[in-house]
């Protein structure tokens, strides 16, 4: 496997010596392993950026441990596929992810789902613990930047949509929602974090269409311990046009 942690330029080693040891070094090693797996699958993604390295160097140990846990979970799911990643089967990987986290869905047939949908799995706190590889078709961020920055630092979407998502998720986790339709209109999201790789910053804007949302149950009980949500994304613009859109 490629070891990302030894591929830094000398000046980066001088600036961030803490990245060469401890949990930070482990994070970069796992990112390198995941990057190798994704490259084999033809997924368009970068392992890290200089600003991502700087953010990792400043992160406290609790955050580093959370990042490392999330990355190790994702790596385990990818490695448990039992099939080549040369041809990605997103629904098969999603089923592996559910099994890994001891989640189960009821009354859902993956065969009825579109192959190009984005599948996301969340825990009860609303923290994303799995995203399907289709996500990277509309995302411009590196693997490390996705780990070290919160969602609201990386993206912007209309406040009304954020409120609607919160309401839908609350009804799913409480068991009140009886159907699977998200019922939130198509909307735009914009990348807002300048990761320093282009000058000037070239934000990307994506049209998002939510599909379905499902309560995820504990595999050993009927307790709802998370949720799965599907969507489709279409990249509309990169650069000045994306920057001109107003969000309210």
Secondary structure, 3 states (H helix, E strand, C coil): CCCHHHCCCHHHHHHCHHHHCHHHHHHHHHHHHHHHHHHHCCCCCCCCCHHHHHHHHHCCHHHHHHHHHHHHHHHHHHHCCCCCCCCCCHHHHHHHHHHHCCEECCCCCHHHCCCCCEEEEEECCCCEEEECHHHHHCCCCCHHHHHHCCHHHHEEECHHHHHHHHHHHHHHHHCCCCCCECCCCCEEEEECCCCCCCCCCCCEEEEEEEEEEEEEEECCCCCEEEEEEEEEEEEEEECHHHHCCCCC
